[in-house]
Amino acid sequence: MGTLDPQSLTMHVDRLYRAAWALCGSREDAEDLVQETFARVLARERRLTGDNELHYLMGALRNTFLISVRTRSRRPAVVAQLEDVAAADERPTGRPDSMIEVSELYGAIAELAEDFRLALVAVDIVGLSYREAAEALEVKEATLTTRVFRARRSLARSLGVSVEEQPGAGGREDSRPGGVLSGGSQ
Amino acid sequence: MSMRRPETESELVDLVRSVDVSAPPSLHARIDALVGESEPAAAPRPARGRRWRLAAAGGALAVAAAVLILLISAAGTDTQRLSVGRATALTQLPASMGAPGESASASGSLDASVEGVSFPYWEHSLGWRSSGARVDSVGGRTVHTVFYTDARGRRIGYAIASGLAPGVSGGQLVVRGHSSYRLLSVGAVNAVVWERGGRLCVLASREVSPRALLELASWGESKSV
């Protein structure tokens, strides 16, 4: 068991920022979420059960995110101002463009159900293995696997991407290997 | 940042995994300030919670402002002399141009160079693909930076400055073949500094260790000069 080294955490800021952006759907909220996560983690000495800071940080990010969601839900709802409303798609045919922006991609991820979103972010954006992601999100590895599978499928459908139907693919098995991007960052 | 729209679920997963967006410099500065604030953590903290958070936020803002000024001055002004610190700061800014492709005429090189010194092509051999670029001017010199990303989403910046390289001192000196490399830390950024064809080269990253950067720098030296 080791102690979390504050200096070494700074190397994960970019990755945490991408994860936070996909969770929140907004760059501004992502900045706040990452800063709040680091503030919480650095508030006291932390002990690691393994040597992977990244999966510890993912757990901290998830906890901070859930707290912020709950806090926000207790506030009175604010009706959007006219200038806040995004313009409708002006593409003449409504046909998907050949390019996609990060904001559109992360915006679509942010629309996924919370459990699916967290699973996809942990595996595909943070790059944790399924085992690490399951620990960070405090779920069983089989549950995590199913959530990643369904999250990818939901995301594909929301972006108009063709879904690869597989015989017997009922959500229990993932068509892609887990843990391809596993582990630390050095 | 625009990317090709995926057509299959598999391409979509690859796309999600390959997005290389850096946090804004202001956020890095605020996190650096929080880390700096936490350094005396070994000693018991007399007050936590709201007072600590307010103090941290105040310190963070001050340091963020200072670091932002440093980054902006490094990136945006042409009146200051080129230094390793300024070249390194440029490697931490976002890309403003598309990624150069592999050179059709020079094996092992990208289709980007500064005064005959080309950027290496690392994707096939080392798994680092070029993901963007930017060009800045510092003290009358052009600094061309190419960003590389690996499968784990780590990002490094490779800067080459035009004109004869200024003298560099400090850091850990490592000699490989006919080249001398200096391993430095600029804030939270690891950097390797050396010369190729008389031009200053800086390879820097927050996520990659100095030794790994050295391996890349020395590989590029032998393969692409």
Interface residues (C-beta under 8 A of the other chain):
Chain A: P6 Q7 L9 T10 M11 H12 V13 D14 R15 L16 Y17 R18 W21 R27 E31 V34 Q35 F38 A39 L42 A43 R44 E45 P96 D97 S98 M99 I100 E101 V102 L105 Y106 I109 L120 D124 I125 G127 R152 R153 L155 A156 L159 V161 S162 V163 E164 S175 R176 V180 L181 S185 Q186
Chain B: M1 S2 M3 R4 R5 P6 E7 T8 E9 S10 E11 L12 V13 L15 V16 R17 V19 V21 S22 A23 P24 S26 L27 H28 R30 I31 D32 L34 V35 E37 S38 E39 A41 A42 R45 R48 W52 R53 A56 A60 A151 R152 G153 R154 R155 A188 R206 E207 V208 S209 A212
